Amino acid sequence: MKTHTLQSTLLLLVALLVAMPMGWVSDVHAQATPGAQAPPAAGKMQQVEGKIKSVDPSGLMLTLQDGTQLTIPPSLNIPKDTLKEGAIVKASFEERSGQKVVTALEVKGP
């Protein structure tokens, strides 16, 4: 009976040792693929800088020259008179439900 248990344990260990490197190889390959960029994870802080192309009348959405649309939550107190077309802004944002939600905004001027 002891021999059977020992053999089963050894067989399990060998199976694990064979399977583990296969997982590592696929992870390394995915990381090393040239030109492949994973999309930013949801909720991960990102930054963008650019010139304001347009501002929504509500002041809660602005579009940069490159087409980036930023949503400004009402909880973020930004003087609406500073958000003008042509102004340069630097924004930190998080992706939430497909929207770029601003967490911090610096207006650098026109």
N, C-alpha and C positions, 0 to 999 in steps of 0.2 A: 504494500500500500504506500509506503514511504517513497519508493522509487517512482511510482506513478505521479505523485504530487510533485516531486522534484522535476520530473520530466515536463509536466504541465507548466510549472513555473519557468523553467528554462525556455520552453517553446514560446511562452508569452513574452519574455524578455527579448528574445531574438526577433520576434515579430515587431516589437516596439523599436528596436534598434534599426531595423530595416525601414520602417515606415517614417520615422522622424526625419531623416535627411531628405526624403522626398518633399516634405513640406517646406523645409528650409530652402531647397533648390528653387521651388516655385516662387517663394517670397523674394529671394535674391534676384531671380530673373525679372519679376515684376518691377522691382526697384531699379534695375539696371537697364531697362529698355530705353534706348536713346529716343529723345523727343517726346516721351510719354510723360504727361503731367496729370496727376490726379486732381480732380476738382477739390477746392477747399471744403473741409468738413463743415457741416452746418454748425453754426454757433461759433466758429473760429473767427477771431478778430482779424480784420483786414484793413488796409488803408488805401486811399485813392487821393490823388491831387489833380485838379483840373480847373478849367474855366467854366463858369455857369453859362449854359446856353439858354435855359428857361427855368422859371419858377412857377409852380402851380399857384393859382390865386389864393388857395388856402394857406400857402406857405409850408405845407407839410410834405411836398415832393419837389425835388429839383432835378434837372437833367443837365449833365455836363456835356461839353463839346464832343466828347468821344462816345456819347450815347448812354453813359452810365446813369441810371436812375437811382436816386437816393431818397429813402423815406425818412422824414424827420418826425420822431414821435413827439406828441404834445408835451410830454414830460421833460423834453430837452429844451431849456429856455434859451432860444436864440433870437435876438432882436430881428424881426422880420425885415426892417429897413436895411439891414446889412446884406441880405440875400438879394442881390441884383444881377441882372444879366451882365456878363463880362467880368464879374468878380472872380478872383482866384480863391479856391477853397481847398483845404486839406481835411479829409474826413476819415474817421475810424468807423467801421461798421461791422455788423454781423449779418450773415445770411439767415433769414427767418422766413419760412414758408415761401421761398422764392423771391423775397424782397431783400434789398440791401438796407438794413435799418441802422441809421446813424446812432453811434454811441457818444461821439465827440466830434465837434466841428470847429475849425479855425478858418476865419475869413481873412485872407492875406491882403485883400484890396483889389481894386480894379486893374 
